[in-house]
């Protein structure tokens, strides 16, 4: 097998494979696992609504949620650091 064919095979690996999970943690679940999480979310929503709970229903934490949360925390830290390190002038 030549290198181009190997690259094509690697690029075609599905979400949930070890390689894709290592490269893109947000894609570490298989489509089937994502579908099960969607079903669990729907069941939680039904249970909350039937019980008359007005709060947002429980939602299964997905790898993509964890990645988004980590990225948001990094952006927050960057903005906070920029604000702290900036020389501000008083506006009168």
N, C-alpha and C positions, 0 to 999 in steps of 0.2 A: 504494500500500500504506500502510495507516495504521500508527501506532506500535505498537499492540497486536499486530498481525499480525507486524510485524518482530521484536518481543520474543519472540513465540512461536516464530518461525523460529530465532532465535539460541539460545533455550533448548533447542531440539531438536537442536542440532548434536551430532554423535557424538564420542566420545572419539577423540583423535588429530587433530582439526581444529585449525587454528592458534588460533582463539579459545579453545577449551576448554583447549588446552595453555598458553596465556598466563594464563588464569584459574586453572586447576587443574593445575599441573605433574605431579601424580601421575596424571593421566589423559591424558598426552601420547602414549601408545601406542594404536594402534588395537586392537580386539579380536583381529584377525588376528595382529598382532605379539605380543600377550600369549600367544596360543595357540602361536606358534612358540617363544617363550621357555619355555613349559611343556613342549613337546616336547623342547627342548634339555636342560632340567633332567632330564627322564625318561631321556634317553639317557646323560647323565652319571652318573645314579644306577645305571643298568644296568651301565655300564662299570666303575664303582667296585666294585659288588658282585661282578661276574664276576672282577675282578682281586683280590678278597679284601681290598680297602682298607676299613678300619674307620672312617676319618674321614668327616665329612660331605661329600657330593659337592659339586663346584663348582655354583654356582647363578648364573644370569644375573641381573645387576644390573638391576632395573627402575626406572623413574622413581619409582614409589611407594616403593621401598626407599630411594632417595636422599633423598626428601622426609622419610620417617620418620627416617632417620639425622640429617638436618639439624635436625629438630624435637627429637630426643633430645639432641643437642649443645646446643641452645638451653636446654632444660630443665636440663641438667647445669650449664651456665654460670650460670643463674639461681639454682639451689640453692647452688652454690658461692659466689656473690656474697652471697646472703642469710646463709649461715653465716659468711662472713668479716666482714660488716658488723654482725652481731648482737653485742650486749653480753652476754656469758655470765657467770653467777654460779657460783662454785664450790659444789658440793653436798657437804656433809660428812656 
